[in-house]
Amino acid sequence: MRTLAAAILPLILIGCATEAPLNARAALDRLQDLATPHAAALAGEDVNEMRRTGRDLIASIDAAAGPQ
C-alpha cells in the first residue's frame, strides 16, 4: 500500500506542475461566446436549454480558472 501511495503522489504533482497557463484574452473570448447564448436561454422558456448553456458556461469558467 505504501508503494502505491509513493508512486501516485509524484504523478499527481507532475501533472499539476506541468499545466500551462491559459491565454487570458482567449479565455475571455470563449466565455463571451458562451455567455451570450446562456443569457438568451435565460430569457426564454426552455429550461433544458437554460441548464445546457449554464453547464457549458460553468465548465469553461472552471477550465479557465485552472487548478486551485
mmCIF file of the N, C-alpha and C atoms, coordinates in Angstrom:
data_MODEL
# 
_entry.id   MODEL 
# 
loop_
_atom_site.group_PDB 
_atom_site.id 
_atom_site.type_symbol 
_atom_site.label_atom_id 
_atom_site.label_alt_id 
_atom_site.label_comp_id 
_atom_site.label_asym_id 
_atom_site.label_entity_id 
_atom_site.label_seq_id 
_atom_site.pdbx_PDB_ins_code 
_atom_site.Cartn_x 
_atom_site.Cartn_y 
_atom_site.Cartn_z 
_atom_site.occupancy 
_atom_site.B_iso_or_equiv 
_atom_site.pdbx_formal_charge 
_atom_site.auth_seq_id 
_atom_site.auth_comp_id 
_atom_site.auth_asym_id 
_atom_site.auth_atom_id 
_atom_site.pdbx_PDB_model_num 
ATOM 1   N N  . MET A 1 1  ? 0.830   -1.191 0.000   1.00 0.00 ? 1  MET A N  1 
ATOM 2   C CA . MET A 1 1  ? 0.000   0.000  0.000   1.00 0.00 ? 1  MET A CA 1 
ATOM 3   C C  . MET A 1 1  ? 0.871   1.250  0.000   1.00 0.00 ? 1  MET A C  1 
ATOM 4   N N  . ARG A 1 2  ? 1.940   1.244  0.769   1.00 0.00 ? 2  ARG A N  1 
ATOM 5   C CA . ARG A 1 2  ? 2.834   2.403  0.815   1.00 0.00 ? 2  ARG A CA 1 
ATOM 6   C C  . ARG A 1 2  ? 3.486   2.643  -0.531  1.00 0.00 ? 2  ARG A C  1 
ATOM 7   N N  . THR A 1 3  ? 3.837   1.560  -1.209  1.00 0.00 ? 3  THR A N  1 
ATOM 8   C CA . THR A 1 3  ? 4.468   1.688  -2.520  1.00 0.00 ? 3  THR A CA 1 
ATOM 9   C C  . THR A 1 3  ? 3.505   2.337  -3.501  1.00 0.00 ? 3  THR A C  1 
ATOM 10  N N  . LEU A 1 4  ? 2.259   1.944  -3.453  1.00 0.00 ? 4  LEU A N  1 
ATOM 11  C CA . LEU A 1 4  ? 1.255   2.516  -4.341  1.00 0.00 ? 4  LEU A CA 1 
ATOM 12  C C  . LEU A 1 4  ? 1.087   4.014  -4.074  1.00 0.00 ? 4  LEU A C  1 
ATOM 13  N N  . ALA A 1 5  ? 0.985   4.392  -2.821  1.00 0.00 ? 5  ALA A N  1 
ATOM 14  C CA . ALA A 1 5  ? 0.847   5.804  -2.466  1.00 0.00 ? 5  ALA A CA 1 
ATOM 15  C C  . ALA A 1 5  ? 2.085   6.593  -2.873  1.00 0.00 ? 5  ALA A C  1 
ATOM 16  N N  . ALA A 1 6  ? 3.262   5.999  -2.693  1.00 0.00 ? 6  ALA A N  1 
ATOM 17  C CA . ALA A 1 6  ? 4.504   6.670  -3.070  1.00 0.00 ? 6  ALA A CA 1 
ATOM 18  C C  . ALA A 1 6  ? 4.607   6.840  -4.584  1.00 0.00 ? 6  ALA A C  1 
ATOM 19  N N  . ALA A 1 7  ? 4.012   5.951  -5.343  1.00 0.00 ? 7  ALA A N  1 
ATOM 20  C CA . ALA A 1 7  ? 4.045   6.061  -6.807  1.00 0.00 ? 7  ALA A CA 1 
ATOM 21  C C  . ALA A 1 7  ? 3.010   7.056  -7.314  1.00 0.00 ? 7  ALA A C  1 
ATOM 22  N N  . ILE A 1 8  ? 1.883   7.161  -6.660  1.00 0.00 ? 8  ILE A N  1 
ATOM 23  C CA . ILE A 1 8  ? 0.815   8.056  -7.110  1.00 0.00 ? 8  ILE A CA 1 
ATOM 24  C C  . ILE A 1 8  ? 1.143   9.515  -6.822  1.00 0.00 ? 8  ILE A C  1 
ATOM 25  N N  . LEU A 1 9  ? 1.710   9.813  -5.678  1.00 0.00 ? 9  LEU A N  1 
ATOM 26  C CA . LEU A 1 9  ? 1.981   11.196 -5.287  1.00 0.00 ? 9  LEU A CA 1 
ATOM 27  C C  . LEU A 1 9  ? 2.844   11.942 -6.310  1.00 0.00 ? 9  LEU A C  1 
ATOM 28  N N  . PRO A 1 10 ? 3.970   11.403 -6.775  1.00 0.00 ? 10 PRO A N  1 
ATOM 29  C CA . PRO A 1 10 ? 4.748   12.140 -7.785  1.00 0.00 ? 10 PRO A CA 1 
ATOM 30  C C  . PRO A 1 10 ? 3.976   12.351 -9.092  1.00 0.00 ? 10 PRO A C  1 
ATOM 31  N N  . LEU A 1 11 ? 3.149   11.387 -9.466  1.00 0.00 ? 11 LEU A N  1 
ATOM 32  C CA . LEU A 1 11 ? 2.363   11.544 -10.689 1.00 0.00 ? 11 LEU A CA 1 
ATOM 33  C C  . LEU A 1 11 ? 1.370   12.693 -10.568 1.00 0.00 ? 11 LEU A C  1 
ATOM 34  N N  . ILE A 1 12 ? 0.770   12.825 -9.405  1.00 0.00 ? 12 ILE A N  1 
ATOM 35  C CA . ILE A 1 12 ? -0.164  13.927 -9.169  1.00 0.00 ? 12 ILE A CA 1 
ATOM 36  C C  . ILE A 1 12 ? 0.586   15.256 -9.210  1.00 0.00 ? 12 ILE A C  1 
ATOM 37  N N  . LEU A 1 13 ? 1.709   15.329 -8.557  1.00 0.00 ? 13 LEU A N  1 
ATOM 38  C CA . LEU A 1 13 ? 2.479   16.573 -8.521  1.00 0.00 ? 13 LEU A CA 1 
ATOM 39  C C  . LEU A 1 13 ? 3.002   16.959 -9.899  1.00 0.00 ? 13 LEU A C  1 
ATOM 40  N N  . ILE A 1 14 ? 3.449   15.993 -10.672 1.00 0.00 ? 14 ILE A N  1 
ATOM 41  C CA . ILE A 1 14 ? 3.948   16.272 -12.013 1.00 0.00 ? 14 ILE A CA 1 
ATOM 42  C C  . ILE A 1 14 ? 2.817   16.790 -12.898 1.00 0.00 ? 14 ILE A C  1 
ATOM 43  N N  . GLY A 1 15 ? 1.662   16.197 -12.793 1.00 0.00 ? 15 GLY A N  1 
ATOM 44  C CA . GLY A 1 15 ? 0.516   16.635 -13.589 1.00 0.00 ? 15 GLY A CA 1 
ATOM 45  C C  . GLY A 1 15 ? 0.100   18.052 -13.271 1.00 0.00 ? 15 GLY A C  1 
ATOM 46  N N  . CYS A 1 16 ? 0.147   18.444 -12.019 1.00 0.00 ? 16 CYS A N  1 
ATOM 47  C CA . CYS A 1 16 ? -0.235  19.797 -11.631 1.00 0.00 ? 16 CYS A CA 1 
ATOM 48  C C  . CYS A 1 16 ? 0.845   20.801 -12.019 1.00 0.00 ? 16 CYS A C  1 
ATOM 49  N N  . ALA A 1 17 ? 2.087   20.411 -11.949 1.00 0.00 ? 17 ALA A N  1 
ATOM 50  C CA . ALA A 1 17 ? 3.177   21.341 -12.205 1.00 0.00 ? 17 ALA A CA 1 
ATOM 51  C C  . ALA A 1 17 ? 3.344   21.652 -13.683 1.00 0.00 ? 17 ALA A C  1 
ATOM 52  N N  . THR A 1 18 ? 2.910   20.765 -14.557 1.00 0.00 ? 18 THR A N  1 
ATOM 53  C CA . THR A 1 18 ? 3.133   20.981 -15.975 1.00 0.00 ? 18 THR A CA 1 
ATOM 54  C C  . THR A 1 18 ? 1.954   21.651 -16.678 1.00 0.00 ? 18 THR A C  1 
ATOM 55  N N  . GLU A 1 19 ? 0.933   22.003 -15.958 1.00 0.00 ? 19 GLU A N  1 
ATOM 56  C CA . GLU A 1 19 ? -0.217  22.657 -16.562 1.00 0.00 ? 19 GLU A CA 1 
ATOM 57  C C  . GLU A 1 19 ? 0.175   24.038 -17.062 1.00 0.00 ? 19 GLU A C  1 
ATOM 58  N N  . ALA A 1 20 ? -0.058  24.301 -18.329 1.00 0.00 ? 20 ALA A N  1 
ATOM 59  C CA . ALA A 1 20 ? 0.299   25.588 -18.922 1.00 0.00 ? 20 ALA A CA 1 
ATOM 60  C C  . ALA A 1 20 ? -0.804  26.608 -18.639 1.00 0.00 ? 20 ALA A C  1 
ATOM 61  N N  . PRO A 1 21 ? -0.431  27.845 -18.309 1.00 0.00 ? 21 PRO A N  1 
ATOM 62  C CA . PRO A 1 21 ? -1.449  28.867 -18.063 1.00 0.00 ? 21 PRO A CA 1 
ATOM 63  C C  . PRO A 1 21 ? -2.180  29.225 -19.357 1.00 0.00 ? 21 PRO A C  1 
ATOM 64  N N  . LEU A 1 22 ? -3.447  29.531 -19.235 1.00 0.00 ? 22 LEU A N  1 
ATOM 65  C CA . LEU A 1 22 ? -4.243  29.888 -20.404 1.00 0.00 ? 22 LEU A CA 1 
ATOM 66  C C  . LEU A 1 22 ? -4.003  31.340 -20.791 1.00 0.00 ? 22 LEU A C  1 
ATOM 67  N N  . ASN A 1 23 ? -4.158  31.611 -22.050 1.00 0.00 ? 23 ASN A N  1 
ATOM 68  C CA . ASN A 1 23 ? -4.120  32.977 -22.532 1.00 0.00 ? 23 ASN A CA 1 
ATOM 69  C C  . ASN A 1 23 ? -5.392  33.666 -22.053 1.00 0.00 ? 23 ASN A C  1 
ATOM 70  N N  . ALA A 1 24 ? -5.256  34.748 -21.298 1.00 0.00 ? 24 ALA A N  1 
ATOM 71  C CA . ALA A 1 24 ? -6.410  35.403 -20.692 1.00 0.00 ? 24 ALA A CA 1 
ATOM 72  C C  . ALA A 1 24 ? -7.372  35.928 -21.750 1.00 0.00 ? 24 ALA A C  1 
ATOM 73  N N  . ARG A 1 25 ? -6.855  36.488 -22.827 1.00 0.00 ? 25 ARG A N  1 
ATOM 74  C CA . ARG A 1 25 ? -7.719  37.035 -23.877 1.00 0.00 ? 25 ARG A CA 1 
ATOM 75  C C  . ARG A 1 25 ? -8.547  35.930 -24.534 1.00 0.00 ? 25 ARG A C  1 
ATOM 76  N N  . ALA A 1 26 ? -7.923  34.807 -24.812 1.00 0.00 ? 26 ALA A N  1 
ATOM 77  C CA . ALA A 1 26 ? -8.632  33.685 -25.422 1.00 0.00 ? 26 ALA A CA 1 
ATOM 78  C C  . ALA A 1 26 ? -9.712  33.154 -24.482 1.00 0.00 ? 26 ALA A C  1 
ATOM 79  N N  . ALA A 1 27 ? -9.402  33.105 -23.191 1.00 0.00 ? 27 ALA A N  1 
ATOM 80  C CA . ALA A 1 27 ? -10.383 32.634 -22.211 1.00 0.00 ? 27 ALA A CA 1 
ATOM 81  C C  . ALA A 1 27 ? -11.580 33.577 -22.154 1.00 0.00 ? 27 ALA A C  1 
ATOM 82  N N  . LEU A 1 28 ? -11.333 34.883 -22.162 1.00 0.00 ? 28 LEU A N  1 
ATOM 83  C CA . LEU A 1 28 ? -12.433 35.852 -22.128 1.00 0.00 ? 28 LEU A CA 1 
ATOM 84  C C  . LEU A 1 28 ? -13.286 35.778 -23.392 1.00 0.00 ? 28 LEU A C  1 
ATOM 85  N N  . ASP A 1 29 ? -12.640 35.591 -24.534 1.00 0.00 ? 29 ASP A N  1 
ATOM 86  C CA . ASP A 1 29 ? -13.394 35.452 -25.780 1.00 0.00 ? 29 ASP A CA 1 
ATOM 87  C C  . ASP A 1 29 ? -14.292 34.218 -25.734 1.00 0.00 ? 29 ASP A C  1 
ATOM 88  N N  . ARG A 1 30 ? -13.752 33.128 -25.237 1.00 0.00 ? 30 ARG A N  1 
ATOM 89  C CA . ARG A 1 30 ? -14.524 31.889 -25.142 1.00 0.00 ? 30 ARG A CA 1 
ATOM 90  C C  . ARG A 1 30 ? -15.710 32.054 -24.186 1.00 0.00 ? 30 ARG A C  1 
ATOM 91  N N  . LEU A 1 31 ? -15.470 32.727 -23.062 1.00 0.00 ? 31 LEU A N  1 
ATOM 92  C CA . LEU A 1 31 ? -16.550 32.929 -22.099 1.00 0.00 ? 31 LEU A CA 1 
ATOM 93  C C  . LEU A 1 31 ? -17.637 33.821 -22.685 1.00 0.00 ? 31 LEU A C  1 
ATOM 94  N N  . GLN A 1 32 ? -17.244 34.833 -23.449 1.00 0.00 ? 32 GLN A N  1 
ATOM 95  C CA . GLN A 1 32 ? -18.232 35.708 -24.085 1.00 0.00 ? 32 GLN A CA 1 
ATOM 96  C C  . GLN A 1 32 ? -19.078 34.922 -25.080 1.00 0.00 ? 32 GLN A C  1 
ATOM 97  N N  . ASP A 1 33 ? -18.424 34.024 -25.823 1.00 0.00 ? 33 ASP A N  1 
ATOM 98  C CA . ASP A 1 33 ? -19.146 33.191 -26.794 1.00 0.00 ? 33 ASP A CA 1 
ATOM 99  C C  . ASP A 1 33 ? -20.168 32.280 -26.120 1.00 0.00 ? 33 ASP A C  1 
ATOM 100 N N  . LEU A 1 34 ? -19.935 31.937 -24.863 1.00 0.00 ? 34 LEU A N  1 
ATOM 101 C CA . LEU A 1 34 ? -20.869 31.072 -24.133 1.00 0.00 ? 34 LEU A CA 1 
ATOM 102 C C  . LEU A 1 34 ? -21.878 31.867 -23.301 1.00 0.00 ? 34 LEU A C  1 
ATOM 103 N N  . ALA A 1 35 ? -21.498 33.059 -22.851 1.00 0.00 ? 35 ALA A N  1 
ATOM 104 C CA . ALA A 1 35 ? -22.369 33.861 -22.000 1.00 0.00 ? 35 ALA A CA 1 
ATOM 105 C C  . ALA A 1 35 ? -23.567 34.405 -22.780 1.00 0.00 ? 35 ALA A C  1 
ATOM 106 N N  . THR A 1 36 ? -23.348 34.778 -24.035 1.00 0.00 ? 36 THR A N  1 
ATOM 107 C CA . THR A 1 36 ? -24.433 35.337 -24.842 1.00 0.00 ? 36 THR A CA 1 
ATOM 108 C C  . THR A 1 36 ? -25.564 34.332 -25.063 1.00 0.00 ? 36 THR A C  1 
ATOM 109 N N  . PRO A 1 37 ? -25.268 33.092 -25.510 1.00 0.00 ? 37 PRO A N  1 
ATOM 110 C CA . PRO A 1 37 ? -26.369 32.123 -25.659 1.00 0.00 ? 37 PRO A CA 1 
ATOM 111 C C  . PRO A 1 37 ? -27.023 31.765 -24.321 1.00 0.00 ? 37 PRO A C  1 
ATOM 112 N N  . HIS A 1 38 ? -26.251 31.782 -23.252 1.00 0.00 ? 38 HIS A N  1 
ATOM 113 C CA . HIS A 1 38 ? -26.834 31.469 -21.943 1.00 0.00 ? 38 HIS A CA 1 
ATOM 114 C C  . HIS A 1 38 ? -27.812 32.569 -21.528 1.00 0.00 ? 38 HIS A C  1 
ATOM 115 N N  . ALA A 1 39 ? -27.433 33.819 -21.748 1.00 0.00 ? 39 ALA A N  1 
ATOM 116 C CA . ALA A 1 39 ? -28.341 34.923 -21.423 1.00 0.00 ? 39 ALA A CA 1 
ATOM 117 C C  . ALA A 1 39 ? -29.622 34.830 -22.252 1.00 0.00 ? 39 ALA A C  1 
ATOM 118 N N  . ALA A 1 40 ? -29.481 34.473 -23.519 1.00 0.00 ? 40 ALA A N  1 
ATOM 119 C CA . ALA A 1 40 ? -30.657 34.317 -24.371 1.00 0.00 ? 40 ALA A CA 1 
ATOM 120 C C  . ALA A 1 40 ? -31.536 33.162 -23.880 1.00 0.00 ? 40 ALA A C  1 
ATOM 121 N N  . ALA A 1 41 ? -30.910 32.073 -23.455 1.00 0.00 ? 41 ALA A N  1 
ATOM 122 C CA . ALA A 1 41 ? -31.669 30.929 -22.938 1.00 0.00 ? 41 ALA A CA 1 
ATOM 123 C C  . ALA A 1 41 ? -32.409 31.301 -21.656 1.00 0.00 ? 41 ALA A C  1 
ATOM 124 N N  . LEU A 1 42 ? -31.775 32.094 -20.797 1.00 0.00 ? 42 LEU A N  1 
ATOM 125 C CA . LEU A 1 42 ? -32.426 32.515 -19.559 1.00 0.00 ? 42 LEU A CA 1 
ATOM 126 C C  . LEU A 1 42 ? -33.639 33.402 -19.834 1.00 0.00 ? 42 LEU A C  1 
ATOM 127 N N  . ALA A 1 43 ? -33.607 34.129 -20.938 1.00 0.00 ? 43 ALA A N  1 
ATOM 128 C CA . ALA A 1 43 ? -34.731 34.981 -21.303 1.00 0.00 ? 43 ALA A CA 1 
ATOM 129 C C  . ALA A 1 43 ? -35.877 34.179 -21.923 1.00 0.00 ? 43 ALA A C  1 
ATOM 130 N N  . GLY A 1 44 ? -35.593 32.948 -22.320 1.00 0.00 ? 44 GLY A N  1 
ATOM 131 C CA . GLY A 1 44 ? -36.609 32.107 -22.946 1.00 0.00 ? 44 GLY A CA 1 
ATOM 132 C C  . GLY A 1 44 ? -37.364 31.267 -21.936 1.00 0.00 ? 44 GLY A C  1 
ATOM 133 N N  . GLU A 1 45 ? -38.029 30.248 -22.444 1.00 0.00 ? 45 GLU A N  1 
ATOM 134 C CA . GLU A 1 45 ? -38.846 29.394 -21.585 1.00 0.00 ? 45 GLU A CA 1 
ATOM 135 C C  . GLU A 1 45 ? -38.372 27.946 -21.540 1.00 0.00 ? 45 GLU A C  1 
ATOM 136 N N  . ASP A 1 46 ? -37.325 27.614 -22.277 1.00 0.00 ? 46 ASP A N  1 
ATOM 137 C CA . ASP A 1 46 ? -36.845 26.234 -22.357 1.00 0.00 ? 46 ASP A CA 1 
ATOM 138 C C  . ASP A 1 46 ? -35.845 25.964 -21.222 1.00 0.00 ? 46 ASP A C  1 
ATOM 139 N N  . VAL A 1 47 ? -36.320 25.300 -20.192 1.00 0.00 ? 47 VAL A N  1 
ATOM 140 C CA . VAL A 1 47 ? -35.493 25.037 -19.015 1.00 0.00 ? 47 VAL A CA 1 
ATOM 141 C C  . VAL A 1 47 ? -34.298 24.152 -19.367 1.00 0.00 ? 47 VAL A C  1 
ATOM 142 N N  . ASN A 1 48 ? -34.483 23.159 -20.220 1.00 0.00 ? 48 ASN A N  1 
ATOM 143 C CA . ASN A 1 48 ? -33.372 22.285 -20.608 1.00 0.00 ? 48 ASN A CA 1 
ATOM 144 C C  . ASN A 1 48 ? -32.274 23.074 -21.318 1.00 0.00 ? 48 ASN A C  1 
ATOM 145 N N  . GLU A 1 49 ? -32.656 24.040 -22.157 1.00 0.00 ? 49 GLU A N  1 
ATOM 146 C CA . GLU A 1 49 ? -31.670 24.896 -22.832 1.00 0.00 ? 49 GLU A CA 1 
ATOM 147 C C  . GLU A 1 49 ? -30.932 25.763 -21.817 1.00 0.00 ? 49 GLU A C  1 
ATOM 148 N N  . MET A 1 50 ? -31.641 26.280 -20.819 1.00 0.00 ? 50 MET A N  1 
ATOM 149 C CA . MET A 1 50 ? -31.008 27.077 -19.762 1.00 0.00 ? 50 MET A CA 1 
ATOM 150 C C  . MET A 1 50 ? -29.957 26.250 -19.041 1.00 0.00 ? 50 MET A C  1 
ATOM 151 N N  . ARG A 1 51 ? -30.316 25.030 -18.716 1.00 0.00 ? 51 ARG A N  1 
ATOM 152 C CA . ARG A 1 51 ? -29.388 24.151 -17.998 1.00 0.00 ? 51 ARG A CA 1 
ATOM 153 C C  . ARG A 1 51 ? -28.179 23.788 -18.848 1.00 0.00 ? 51 ARG A C  1 
ATOM 154 N N  . ARG A 1 52 ? -28.421 23.477 -20.136 1.00 0.00 ? 52 ARG A N  1 
ATOM 155 C CA . ARG A 1 52 ? -27.326 23.085 -21.026 1.00 0.00 ? 52 ARG A CA 1 
ATOM 156 C C  . ARG A 1 52 ? -26.332 24.231 -21.220 1.00 0.00 ? 52 ARG A C  1 
ATOM 157 N N  . THR A 1 53 ? -26.848 25.427 -21.496 1.00 0.00 ? 53 THR A N  1 
ATOM 158 C CA . THR A 1 53 ? -25.945 26.561 -21.708 1.00 0.00 ? 53 THR A CA 1 
ATOM 159 C C  . THR A 1 53 ? -25.255 26.949 -20.405 1.00 0.00 ? 53 THR A C  1 
ATOM 160 N N  . GLY A 1 54 ? -25.937 26.797 -19.290 1.00 0.00 ? 54 GLY A N  1 
ATOM 161 C CA . GLY A 1 54 ? -25.323 27.081 -17.992 1.00 0.00 ? 54 GLY A CA 1 
ATOM 162 C C  . GLY A 1 54 ? -24.193 26.120 -17.671 1.00 0.00 ? 54 GLY A C  1 
ATOM 163 N N  . ARG A 1 55 ? -24.408 24.834 -17.970 1.00 0.00 ? 55 ARG A N  1 
ATOM 164 C CA . ARG A 1 55 ? -23.344 23.842 -17.753 1.00 0.00 ? 55 ARG A CA 1 
ATOM 165 C C  . ARG A 1 55 ? -22.132 24.144 -18.616 1.00 0.00 ? 55 ARG A C  1 
ATOM 166 N N  . ASP A 1 56 ? -22.374 24.508 -19.883 1.00 0.00 ? 56 ASP A N  1 
ATOM 167 C CA . ASP A 1 56 ? -21.255 24.837 -20.782 1.00 0.00 ? 56 ASP A CA 1 
ATOM 168 C C  . ASP A 1 56 ? -20.466 26.034 -20.259 1.00 0.00 ? 56 ASP A C  1 
ATOM 169 N N  . LEU A 1 57 ? -21.186 27.054 -19.814 1.00 0.00 ? 57 LEU A N  1 
ATOM 170 C CA . LEU A 1 57 ? -20.536 28.266 -19.306 1.00 0.00 ? 57 LEU A CA 1 
ATOM 171 C C  . LEU A 1 57 ? -19.733 27.972 -18.041 1.00 0.00 ? 57 LEU A C  1 
ATOM 172 N N  . ILE A 1 58 ? -20.321 27.258 -17.109 1.00 0.00 ? 58 ILE A N  1 
ATOM 173 C CA . ILE A 1 58 ? -19.639 26.941 -15.849 1.00 0.00 ? 58 ILE A CA 1 
ATOM 174 C C  . ILE A 1 58 ? -18.422 26.049 -16.085 1.00 0.00 ? 58 ILE A C  1 
ATOM 175 N N  . ALA A 1 59 ? -18.532 25.087 -16.993 1.00 0.00 ? 59 ALA A N  1 
ATOM 176 C CA . ALA A 1 59 ? -17.398 24.225 -17.302 1.00 0.00 ? 59 ALA A CA 1 
ATOM 177 C C  . ALA A 1 59 ? -16.244 25.035 -17.890 1.00 0.00 ? 59 ALA A C  1 
ATOM 178 N N  . SER A 1 60 ? -16.544 26.007 -18.713 1.00 0.00 ? 60 SER A N  1 
ATOM 179 C CA . SER A 1 60 ? -15.491 26.846 -19.286 1.00 0.00 ? 60 SER A CA 1 
ATOM 180 C C  . SER A 1 60 ? -14.858 27.749 -18.242 1.00 0.00 ? 60 SER A C  1 
ATOM 181 N N  . ILE A 1 61 ? -15.648 28.250 -17.335 1.00 0.00 ? 61 ILE A N  1 
ATOM 182 C CA . ILE A 1 61 ? -15.100 29.072 -16.250 1.00 0.00 ? 61 ILE A CA 1 
ATOM 183 C C  . ILE A 1 61 ? -14.166 28.226 -15.389 1.00 0.00 ? 61 ILE A C  1 
ATOM 184 N N  . ASP A 1 62 ? -14.582 27.017 -15.061 1.00 0.00 ? 62 ASP A N  1 
ATOM 185 C CA . ASP A 1 62 ? -13.741 26.120 -14.273 1.00 0.00 ? 62 ASP A CA 1 
ATOM 186 C C  . ASP A 1 62 ? -12.438 25.802 -15.011 1.00 0.00 ? 62 ASP A C  1 
ATOM 187 N N  . ALA A 1 63 ? -12.527 25.564 -16.308 1.00 0.00 ? 63 ALA A N  1 
ATOM 188 C CA . ALA A 1 63 ? -11.332 25.261 -17.086 1.00 0.00 ? 63 ALA A CA 1 
ATOM 189 C C  . ALA A 1 63 ? -10.391 26.460 -17.158 1.00 0.00 ? 63 ALA A C  1 
ATOM 190 N N  . ALA A 1 64 ? -10.950 27.661 -17.276 1.00 0.00 ? 64 ALA A N  1 
ATOM 191 C CA . ALA A 1 64 ? -10.119 28.861 -17.345 1.00 0.00 ? 64 ALA A CA 1 
ATOM 192 C C  . ALA A 1 64 ? -9.459  29.150 -16.001 1.00 0.00 ? 64 ALA A C  1 
ATOM 193 N N  . ALA A 1 65 ? -10.145 28.825 -14.920 1.00 0.00 ? 65 ALA A N  1 
ATOM 194 C CA . ALA A 1 65 ? -9.588  29.084 -13.587 1.00 0.00 ? 65 ALA A CA 1 
ATOM 195 C C  . ALA A 1 65 ? -8.410  28.169 -13.306 1.00 0.00 ? 65 ALA A C  1 
ATOM 196 N N  . GLY A 1 66 ? -8.419  26.977 -13.867 1.00 0.00 ? 66 GLY A N  1 
ATOM 197 C CA . GLY A 1 66 ? -7.323  26.049 -13.647 1.00 0.00 ? 66 GLY A CA 1 
ATOM 198 C C  . GLY A 1 66 ? -7.374  25.433 -12.261 1.00 0.00 ? 66 GLY A C  1 
ATOM 199 N N  . PRO A 1 67 ? -6.344  24.669 -11.944 1.00 0.00 ? 67 PRO A N  1 
ATOM 200 C CA . PRO A 1 67 ? -6.314  24.013 -10.621 1.00 0.00 ? 67 PRO A CA 1 
ATOM 201 C C  . PRO A 1 67 ? -6.135  25.038 -9.511  1.00 0.00 ? 67 PRO A C  1 
ATOM 202 N N  . GLN A 1 68 ? -6.851  24.811 -8.433  1.00 0.00 ? 68 GLN A N  1 
ATOM 203 C CA . GLN A 1 68 ? -6.769  25.746 -7.302  1.00 0.00 ? 68 GLN A CA 1 
ATOM 204 C C  . GLN A 1 68 ? -5.930  25.181 -6.202  1.00 0.00 ? 68 GLN A C  1 
# 
